[in-house]
């Protein structure tokens, strides 16, 4: 590990050197972020997952910088261009842009105007001009370089060629590039114009048909919206400071006086900026601000995903799950307490009276016979109508009827994971199963999906996809390990996210479980093929075995600390099982007595907290939610209505709220609170229940404006250009529209017959 990197990261992240060094060593040894944060607190000084991930990411970035540095040094050395001074500058470069600026003059170039001028013998003339001697007359000096054979017919042509050489020299100057780069970042203005003739086709970007603002203060969603409009051919954008400011910076660096030669250098400066350096810096500035916009969009997506994954689970209940539909009927599945598919069928509550009666009879009979404890209804097409039908059946009030966000269900149902789980069932059955399982345990079901298909992002398709994937994977891993995983019931998809495990080891665990039966203790993991000591160390603490051989196998206490807990119990004259049951016995433990060089108070406090609630689920307790029965579609909405809703997505410009009409409404950032709100995510979270006021309804475009203010001013308002085009900013649907046509496939049971045959 390079010491200078440790010191640099220490300063950048405002941490202690020992914390960064310890984290770096643990990461180098193969430890995961969740494991380090949970079980190595003493070594890192209690760094949390965010800080550890930041150290990891910065180490990787600096490692890539070192690789590029070595490549440049090697290239220059091979060509005998590496002076001691240049080598020192390259080794001292602390940013990729600085490194590339130093290398630029030596980078192999294509044939340019400057190289052509050099071929014509004009470099000595360029050197004369560069000195800017007040006594030098450029025209007289240029006459000596006139050579028709070399395509230099007169003094003006000679001076023009010399200026081309100077322009390229200025373009390659590291100081000039650094100064101009700072100017573009500090004073750059982003402007967008409509592409002629695209007014109608590009109407969704009309807010940006004539837009400008300082780039450094432009919110991420506007930058990404303008870039999308440009990529789709509707907008033309520029990002520059004023030309006067840029030229003033360059003239201050290179123009020494107002002499004739000084004027020639000034002309070269202007040519350089307009032809070379300006475009290069604009490109870099666009990348710079795109990166900042990406980071904000990725942060928003990650925050939303975390809230969604950690949504309150219903738990192990017998669930009736319904994927609603009109013409094709409602696909209904029955799941046992572990989420296993027991039976499925199709009912048609929206067709004839006879079919409605049959559907009602079937649902009531199945609910009674199989002791159904909850009903999950997907929130897609016909969801409110299906919910109304179920609520009219007079089922026991103890059975919650819950609308479940089915975003991504169609992608899951067509995935390889779904085909492997249900090879004998069609897409509709798989989709309905996913809806039911999402109610039972959102985390366990959503990990089967690519997070990008869940639909809680902001311009997710426009940001750096590698950075997005890294961030979302970190969130999924964090959530899975924070909750913990039941070793004997978890799918291999869920197990793969456990610290230290991957798809291969997760498959080995499931195969071992299928062949040998449930694990009776954590130590049996040692018998799993391909699962070595290091993997066991990383994973064991996050895997749970309910009613295992050791009382702590169902807790977050790591097996490496079992002997410590055994000693605690022995010291007060009881068993570990007694400690878990009896708070009075736990109160007798003095944690300070067990502090050692390897184990400090942070770990001991974690252990004692876990003994009080072994294997506790950090997620909130499930509470059923219902939409207003007064509204089922957009046409039912009128300004002034106050409705219960659920936040489905939080963005930089506001939040989207589902009020039960198949179309999310937008709460603009100005309508989130009575007080000023700068960051919507500081006030609202995905899944949060709110009470919203309908401000405006646009039936033609199916847009709903909502407010969460106490007493909002209801009525039509001017469009808010600051928010960007709403349909460009809102969540995208997960894949192609779902068809009403139901693919044919084998059925497990004729459910209506199976459910009612005893009565008949």
ABEGO torsion letter per residue (X at the ends): XBAAAAAAAAAAAGBBAAAAAAAAAAAAAGBBAAAAAAAAAAAAGGBBAAAAAAAAAAAAAAAAAAAAAAAAAAAAAAAGABBAAAAAAAAABABAAAAAAAAAAABBBBBBAAAAAAAAGAAAAAAAAAAGBAABBAAAAAAAABBAAAGBABAAAAAAAAAAAAAAAAAABAAAAAAAAAAAAAABBBBBBBBBGAAAAAAAAAAAABBBBBAAABBAAAAAAAAAAAAAGABBBBBBBBAAAAAAAAAAAABABABAAAAAAAAAAAAAAAAAAAAAAAAAAAAAAAAAAAAAAAAAAAAAAAAAAABBBAEBBBBBBBBBBBAAEBBBBBBBAAGBBABBBBBBAABBAAAAAAAAAAAAAAAAAAGBABBBBBABBGAAAAAAAAAAAGBBAABBBBBBBABGAAAAAABAAAAAABAABBAAAAAAAAAAAAAABAAAAAAABBAAAAGABBGAAABBAAAAAAAAAAAAAAAAAAAEBBAAABBAAAAAABBGBBAAAAAAAAAAAAAAEBBABAAAAAABBGBBAAAAAAAAAABBBBGBABAAAABABBAAAAAAAAAAAAAAGBBAAAAAABAAAAAABBAAAABBAABBAAAAAAAAAAAABBGBBABBBBBBBBBBAABABAAABBBGBBBBBBBABBBAAEBBBBAGAGBBBBBBAAAABABBBABAAAABBBGBBBBBBBABBBAAAGBBBBBABABBBBEBBBBBAAAEBAAAABBBBBEBBBBABBBBBBBABBAAAAAAAAAX
